[in-house]
Amino acid sequence: MFHVAIIMDGNGRWASERRLPRVAGHRQGAESVRRVLEAAPAEGITDLTVYAFSSDNWSRPAAEVSALMRLLRHFLDNQIDNCIRNGVRVSAAGRRDRLPRIVLDSLERVERATAGLTRVHLRIALDYSSRDLMLEAVRCGARTREEMSRRLLPDVDLLIRTAGEQRLSDFLLWECAYAEFHFTQRLWPDFGAADLASAVSDFRGRQRRFGGLPQGYCEIPA
């Protein structure tokens, strides 16, 4: 399994640079999700988690939140056939009780339709807070690393964050314990297959030690 997670930054800046409303940047950002999802299998990616809407994003202006929810519903409704055709399973991570009913209906519909597909698993982080989910796991009885991991998402291999930002922003804190990070100045609406390939190539050139010593290390006696 190769799990890539993406924090998709830069939609607003992309729109501002073009003197467009912010929603235009979000709309173009949704197109980038489609491009990356199509390119994922060729890069060996079996799990792709995208940070679509954090629990803190509810504090944004109501008009922008409403536009994001409409865009999300549109994305789900319009990608369901593509996902089925390309073997993509879709699911969501995060709270569901605060999502608008029209979004929840579309989400549940695409989850049911793609539940048996195995080529790529696309997880959309919605109303998502890693801290909240870890607290909930503890409240539900998680007491060991293994129990915590079973209640959360699979460990992340590569985390990509766009638009020059370099922080986790309450995203997959537990799952990114040993993830490799790739930061790019590219704004998310401009991110495409070539950018994904570059990030994966960078990842494959790194040596992951998980706290141990480099492979083949041999200490020379004093």
C-alpha positions in Angstrom: 0.0 0.0 0.0 1.3 3.5 -0.9 -0.7 6.2 0.9 -0.4 9.8 -0.2 -2.1 12.6 1.6 -2.5 16.1 0.2 -3.2 19.5 1.9 -4.6 21.5 -1.0 -3.6 25.1 -0.5 -3.7 28.1 -2.8 -7.2 28.2 -4.2 -7.9 31.7 -2.9 -4.6 33.1 -4.0 -5.0 31.5 -7.5 -8.3 33.3 -7.8 -7.0 36.6 -6.4 -4.1 36.7 -8.9 -6.7 36.5 -11.7 -9.1 38.9 -10.1 -11.7 36.2 -9.8 -14.0 35.3 -6.9 -12.5 32.8 -4.4 -15.1 30.2 -5.5 -13.4 30.2 -8.9 -10.2 29.0 -7.3 -12.1 26.3 -5.4 -13.7 25.2 -8.6 -10.4 24.9 -10.3 -9.0 23.1 -7.3 -11.7 20.4 -7.7 -10.4 19.9 -11.2 -6.9 19.4 -9.8 -8.3 16.6 -7.6 -9.7 14.9 -10.7 -6.3 15.2 -12.5 -4.3 13.8 -9.5 -6.8 11.0 -9.0 -6.4 9.9 -12.6 -2.6 10.0 -12.4 -2.4 8.2 -9.0 -2.4 4.6 -10.3 0.6 5.2 -12.6 2.6 6.4 -9.6 1.7 3.3 -7.6 -0.6 5.2 -5.3 -3.3 2.9 -3.8 -4.6 5.3 -1.1 -5.2 9.1 -1.6 -6.5 11.3 1.1 -7.3 14.9 0.4 -8.0 17.7 2.9 -11.2 19.2 1.5 -12.7 20.9 4.6 -11.4 21.2 8.1 -13.5 21.6 11.2 -12.0 25.0 11.6 -13.2 26.0 8.1 -16.8 26.5 9.4 -15.5 29.9 10.7 -15.1 31.2 7.1 -17.8 33.5 5.7 -21.1 31.7 5.3 -21.2 32.5 1.6 -17.9 30.8 1.0 -18.8 27.8 3.1 -22.1 27.4 1.1 -20.2 27.6 -2.1 -17.7 25.0 -1.0 -20.6 22.6 0.0 -22.3 23.1 -3.4 -19.0 22.5 -5.2 -18.4 19.3 -3.2 -21.9 18.0 -4.0 -21.3 18.8 -7.7 -17.9 17.0 -7.6 -19.4 13.9 -6.0 -22.4 13.8 -8.4 -20.3 14.3 -11.5 -17.4 12.0 -10.6 -19.3 8.9 -9.6 -19.3 7.3 -13.1 -15.6 8.1 -13.6 -14.8 6.5 -10.2 -16.7 3.4 -11.0 -15.1 3.2 -14.5 -11.6 3.6 -13.0 -12.0 1.4 -10.0 -11.8 4.2 -7.4 -13.4 3.7 -4.0 -14.6 6.9 -2.4 -15.1 7.5 1.3 -15.1 10.3 3.8 -13.2 10.9 7.0 -14.4 13.3 9.7 -17.7 14.4 11.2 -20.9 13.9 9.2 -23.5 15.4 11.5 -22.8 19.0 10.5 -22.7 18.4 6.7 -25.7 19.7 4.7 -28.2 17.0 3.9 -27.7 17.4 0.1 -23.9 16.9 0.5 -24.4 13.9 2.8 -26.9 12.3 0.3 -24.4 12.6 -2.5 -21.5 11.3 -0.3 -23.5 8.3 0.8 -24.5 7.6 -2.8 -21.0 7.5 -4.1 -19.7 5.5 -1.1 -22.3 2.8 -1.8 -21.7 2.8 -5.5 -17.9 2.4 -5.1 -17.7 0.3 -2.0 -16.3 -2.8 -3.7 -13.7 -1.0 -5.9 -10.0 -1.6 -5.1 -7.7 0.2 -7.6 -7.4 3.4 -5.6 -9.1 4.5 -2.4 -9.9 8.2 -2.3 -10.6 9.5 1.1 -12.1 13.0 1.4 -11.4 14.7 4.7 -14.6 16.6 5.5 -15.3 18.5 8.7 -12.1 16.9 9.7 -10.0 17.5 12.9 -7.2 15.0 13.7 -7.2 16.1 17.3 -10.9 15.5 17.7 -10.7 12.0 16.1 -7.9 11.0 18.4 -9.8 12.1 21.4 -12.8 10.2 20.1 -10.7 7.1 19.7 -9.5 7.4 23.3 -13.1 7.8 24.5 -14.1 4.7 22.6 -11.4 2.7 24.4 -8.2 2.9 22.4 -5.3 2.4 24.8 -2.5 1.1 22.7 -0.8 2.2 19.4 -2.5 -0.8 17.7 -5.9 0.1 19.0 -5.5 3.8 18.0 -4.3 2.9 14.5 -7.3 0.6 13.9 -9.7 3.5 14.7 -7.9 6.0 12.5 -6.7 6.0 8.8 -3.8 4.0 7.5 -0.3 5.4 8.1 0.7 8.0 5.5 3.8 7.5 3.4 4.0 10.9 1.7 2.3 14.1 2.6 2.2 16.9 0.0 1.3 20.4 0.8 1.0 23.1 -1.9 1.3 26.9 -2.1 4.4 27.1 0.1 2.7 26.3 3.4 4.7 24.1 5.8 2.5 22.9 8.6 0.1 20.0 9.3 -3.0 22.1 10.2 -4.6 19.4 12.3 -4.5 16.9 9.5 -3.6 13.2 10.0 -1.4 13.9 13.0 -1.2 10.3 14.2 -1.0 8.9 10.7 1.9 11.2 9.6 4.2 10.0 12.4 6.7 8.7 9.9 5.5 10.3 6.7 7.8 12.0 4.3 6.9 15.6 3.6 6.9 17.3 0.2 6.3 21.1 0.1 5.8 22.9 -3.2 5.2 26.5 -4.1 2.7 25.4 -6.7 -0.8 26.6 -6.0 -3.2 23.8 -5.8 -5.3 24.7 -8.9 -2.1 24.5 -11.0 -1.1 21.1 -9.5 -1.2 18.3 -11.9 0.1 14.9 -12.9 3.7 16.1 -13.5 3.7 17.7 -10.0 2.5 14.5 -8.5 5.2 12.5 -10.4 7.9 14.9 -9.1 6.7 14.5 -5.5 6.6 10.7 -5.7 10.1 10.7 -7.4 11.4 12.8 -4.6 9.9 10.4 -2.0 11.3 7.4 -3.7 14.8 8.9 -3.5 14.7 9.2 0.3 15.8 6.6 2.8 13.1 5.9 5.4 14.6 4.5 8.6 11.6 4.7 11.0 13.9 5.5 13.9 16.5 2.8 13.0 19.8 3.0 11.3 20.4 3.2 7.5 20.1 0.0 5.6 23.4 -1.7 5.3 24.9 0.3 8.1 27.9 -1.3 9.7 29.8 0.3 12.6 33.5 0.3 12.2 35.2 -0.8 15.5 37.3 1.8 17.2 
